[in-house]
Every structure is written in structure tokens, then in C-alpha cells.
Amino acid sequence: CPIMLFQMQFTTFITDVSYVKWGDRLYSMLQQVHQFSYMTSLVGGAPSHSLWGAPAPSMRFQLGSIIPFRATVESQSHRPLKIYMERCVAATDANISRAAQVHPIIANIGCLIESKSANSSFLPRRRPAEIRLYLQAFKFALGQNIFLHCDLEAWDVQCVDRKACHYMQQQWELLDDPSQSNLCSCCEFTCYRRMESTNGMPSNVLPSGVSDL
């Protein structure tokens, strides 16, 4: 596989999981009130392509509603990049080592494990340098702040052994080429990296944004 061109971590801040009355049922609400870093922002609303990139009309999400996420990377050279979400967890602290509770969302080097138990999935790519997913809002850490921690990587587009996998129709499916979904077979067990060379983050490669939509 060609060399990795970019690697980073980001943390975004979601706060105040609380209960509100909705009809005859109780729903958990997620609310984000602060941009934790320049890499994160909150946009979105109902799952609609027209809302990608638009400011969210509300910072609240009902339990079970869909929260769109997007991560992008830009290169100032002409070398094309493809971005991957390697790992994401929800935690109760900005420092994950101090978190009292941690809930895995993406694990095993690109497996969206939340898609097995909820209506969460990656969306088809519009371009290699962007990755999007729908995450179904879930109840977590009542009354505590929530931080979403993710590891991102960008690789040369010729790299064919990186993966973004989600659970679709009772089986794991590779986002970029379902015919090669055997790459996702390890999602039920333990996925291992192949030996790879990296050169860190060159000056002409810039993260363009990570959004909780």
C-alpha cells in the first residue's frame, strides 16, 4: 500500500444528556454547545443531502434520530487523498484515559460497530477526500458531558487495503467496493494492520474539517 499521507485525532464536545417528555415516551437529548477545536463544528438536521454543510437549526437530537457526521481532508498538491475513520468512541471526559464511561462507535480499524445494533451507516462517498456517516443518537452517560474521540487517516487513493465497513443486510460491507467486502470479515474478530510506511503529515496536506452534522 502506498504511504500514509496524513494522520490525526480529533475530539468534539457534546454536553448535557437529559430526558424530556415527548408524547407518552421519554427521549434522551444530545446537545452540543461548544466547538471543542477548530476542526469541529455542528451542522445538519434531518438526514437530507441538501443539509450537508448547512448550520443545524437546533443543537438538540432526539434519542433514535440521525446525526450526520463528515470528515474531509485537503491537499494543496495535486496528489489525491482518501480519508478514513479508523476509530471513534464516545466518552465522558476530554481525556479518554480519565473517562468513567466509554462507548465504541468505530473500532477494529474502520469497522462501524454501531451499525450492528442501530441505524447507523457510512454514506457513499461524493469524493475520496470526504467520508460521511449517519449515527443514530443513543442514550449515554445521563447528566454528564460527552466527548466524541476519533482517529482519522488519509492515504493515497491507490491504497486498496484500507477499509470503511458497516453492517448492512446481516453482513459486513465495504463502503468503497462491496465486491471486496472480505476485507471486513475481521470486524467480528480482531483486525490487524499490514506493515506500512508513513511520513507523517507533510506541509502541503491539510485537514479541512470534521463536522458533527
C-alpha positions as CSV (number, residue, x, y, z in Angstrom):
1,C,0.0,0.0,0.0
2,P,1.3,3.5,-0.8
3,I,2.5,5.6,2.2
4,M,0.1,7.2,4.6
5,L,-0.1,10.9,4.0
6,F,-1.9,12.2,7.0
7,Q,-2.9,11.1,10.5
8,M,-4.7,13.0,13.2
9,Q,-7.0,12.7,16.2
10,F,-9.9,15.0,17.0
11,T,-12.3,15.4,19.9
12,T,-15.6,17.2,19.8
13,F,-17.7,18.2,22.8
14,I,-21.3,17.1,23.3
15,T,-22.9,18.1,26.6
16,D,-25.9,17.6,28.9
17,V,-27.6,14.3,28.1
18,S,-31.0,14.7,29.7
19,Y,-34.6,13.4,29.5
20,V,-37.5,15.4,28.1
21,K,-41.2,14.4,27.7
22,W,-42.2,13.6,24.1
23,G,-45.7,12.4,23.8
24,D,-46.1,9.4,26.1
25,R,-42.5,8.4,25.9
26,L,-39.2,9.6,27.3
27,Y,-36.4,10.6,24.9
28,S,-32.8,11.3,25.5
29,M,-31.5,14.5,24.0
30,L,-28.0,15.3,22.9
31,Q,-26.9,18.9,22.9
32,Q,-23.6,20.4,21.7
33,V,-22.9,23.9,22.9
34,H,-19.3,24.4,22.1
35,Q,-16.8,23.9,19.3
36,F,-14.1,22.0,21.1
37,S,-11.5,22.8,18.4
38,Y,-11.2,24.5,15.1
39,M,-11.5,21.1,13.5
40,T,-15.1,20.5,14.7
41,S,-18.4,22.1,14.1
42,L,-22.1,21.2,14.3
43,V,-24.3,21.2,11.2
44,G,-27.1,19.2,9.9
45,G,-30.7,18.3,10.8
46,A,-32.9,15.7,9.1
47,P,-31.0,13.2,7.0
48,S,-31.1,15.0,3.7
49,H,-28.3,15.6,1.2
50,S,-29.3,19.3,1.0
51,L,-28.4,19.7,4.7
52,W,-24.8,18.5,4.5
53,G,-22.7,21.6,5.4
54,A,-25.7,23.7,6.5
55,P,-25.9,25.1,10.1
56,A,-28.1,23.0,12.2
57,P,-31.4,24.7,13.1
58,S,-31.2,23.1,16.6
59,M,-28.4,21.7,18.7
60,R,-30.7,19.0,20.1
61,F,-31.2,15.5,18.8
62,Q,-33.9,13.1,20.0
63,L,-32.9,9.6,21.0
64,G,-33.0,7.5,17.9
65,S,-32.7,10.4,15.5
66,I,-30.0,10.5,12.9
67,I,-26.9,12.7,13.4
68,P,-24.8,13.1,10.2
69,F,-21.0,13.3,10.6
70,R,-18.5,14.3,7.9
71,A,-14.7,14.4,7.8
72,T,-12.7,15.8,5.0
73,V,-9.0,16.4,4.1
74,E,-7.5,18.7,1.5
75,S,-4.2,18.6,-0.3
76,Q,-2.5,21.7,-1.7
77,S,-0.7,19.5,-4.2
78,H,-2.4,17.5,-6.9
79,R,-1.9,14.2,-5.2
80,P,-5.4,12.8,-4.4
81,L,-6.2,11.5,-0.9
82,K,-8.8,9.2,0.6
83,I,-9.8,9.7,4.2
84,Y,-10.8,7.0,6.7
85,M,-12.3,7.0,10.2
86,E,-10.2,4.4,11.9
87,R,-11.7,4.6,15.4
88,C,-14.4,6.6,17.2
89,V,-15.6,6.4,20.8
90,A,-18.0,8.4,22.9
91,A,-16.5,9.2,26.4
92,T,-17.3,11.2,29.5
93,D,-14.1,13.1,29.5
94,A,-12.0,15.1,27.0
95,N,-9.0,12.9,28.2
96,I,-10.1,9.4,27.3
97,S,-7.8,7.9,29.9
98,R,-9.8,9.6,32.6
99,A,-13.3,8.8,31.2
100,A,-15.5,6.9,33.6
101,Q,-17.5,5.5,30.6
102,V,-16.5,4.8,27.0
103,H,-18.8,3.6,24.2
104,P,-17.2,2.4,21.0
105,I,-18.7,3.6,17.7
106,I,-16.0,2.7,15.2
107,A,-13.4,0.1,16.1
108,N,-11.2,-2.6,14.6
109,I,-9.5,-0.2,12.2
110,G,-12.6,1.1,10.4
111,C,-15.5,-1.1,11.4
112,L,-18.6,0.9,12.3
113,I,-19.7,-1.4,15.0
114,E,-22.6,0.8,16.0
115,S,-24.2,-0.2,12.7
116,K,-24.9,-3.7,14.1
117,S,-27.2,-2.5,16.8
118,A,-28.5,0.8,15.5
119,N,-29.5,2.5,12.3
120,S,-26.0,3.9,11.7
121,S,-24.0,3.6,8.4
122,F,-21.4,5.2,6.2
123,L,-22.8,7.1,3.2
124,P,-21.5,6.6,-0.3
125,R,-18.5,8.9,-0.9
126,R,-19.0,12.0,-3.0
127,R,-15.2,12.3,-3.3
128,P,-12.3,10.3,-1.9
129,A,-11.2,13.1,0.4
130,E,-14.5,13.1,2.3
131,I,-16.1,10.4,4.5
132,R,-19.7,10.7,5.9
133,L,-21.8,8.6,8.2
134,Y,-25.2,8.6,9.8
135,L,-25.0,7.9,13.6
136,Q,-28.3,7.1,15.3
137,A,-28.4,9.1,18.6
138,F,-28.2,6.8,21.6
139,K,-28.6,7.3,25.4
140,F,-25.2,7.5,27.1
141,A,-23.9,8.9,30.4
142,L,-27.1,10.6,31.7
143,G,-26.3,14.1,33.1
144,Q,-22.7,14.1,32.1
145,N,-20.7,15.8,29.4
146,I,-19.9,13.7,26.3
147,F,-16.8,13.8,24.2
148,L,-16.5,12.1,20.8
149,H,-12.9,11.0,20.1
150,C,-11.9,9.9,16.6
151,D,-8.8,8.8,14.8
152,L,-8.5,9.8,11.2
153,E,-6.1,8.8,8.4
154,A,-5.7,9.8,4.8
155,W,-4.0,7.6,2.3
156,D,-3.1,7.7,-1.4
157,V,-6.2,6.8,-3.3
158,Q,-4.3,3.8,-4.9
159,C,-4.3,2.1,-1.5
160,V,-6.7,-0.8,-1.6
161,D,-6.3,-2.4,1.8
162,R,-7.7,0.4,3.9
163,K,-11.3,-0.1,4.9
164,A,-14.5,1.6,6.0
165,C,-17.0,-1.1,6.9
166,H,-20.6,-1.1,8.0
167,Y,-23.2,-3.8,8.8
168,M,-25.8,-4.0,6.0
169,Q,-28.4,-6.7,5.4
170,Q,-27.0,-9.0,8.0
171,Q,-23.4,-8.8,6.8
172,W,-20.4,-6.6,6.8
173,E,-20.0,-4.5,3.7
174,L,-17.0,-2.4,2.4
175,L,-18.1,1.1,1.7
176,D,-15.9,1.8,-1.3
177,D,-16.3,-1.6,-3.1
178,P,-18.9,-4.1,-1.7
179,S,-17.5,-6.8,-4.0
180,Q,-14.3,-6.6,-1.8
181,S,-16.2,-6.9,1.5
182,N,-14.0,-9.8,2.5
183,L,-11.8,-7.0,3.9
184,C,-14.5,-6.5,6.5
185,S,-14.6,-10.2,7.7
186,C,-12.3,-9.4,10.6
187,C,-14.8,-6.9,12.0
188,E,-16.3,-9.7,14.0
189,F,-13.0,-10.7,15.5
190,T,-9.7,-8.7,15.5
191,C,-8.4,-6.7,12.6
192,Y,-4.7,-6.3,12.1
193,R,-2.7,-3.7,10.2
194,R,-0.4,-4.7,7.4
195,M,3.2,-3.3,7.7
196,E,3.1,0.2,6.2
197,S,5.4,3.1,5.9
198,T,4.4,6.6,7.0
199,N,5.8,10.0,6.5
200,G,3.7,12.0,9.0
201,M,1.8,15.0,7.8
202,P,3.6,16.9,5.1
203,S,3.1,20.7,4.9
204,N,1.0,20.5,1.7
205,V,-1.7,18.3,3.3
206,L,-4.2,20.0,5.5
207,P,-7.3,18.7,7.4
208,S,-10.2,20.7,6.0
209,G,-12.8,19.8,8.6
210,V,-14.6,17.3,10.7
211,S,-18.3,18.0,11.3
212,D,-20.9,16.5,13.6
213,L,-23.9,17.2,11.4
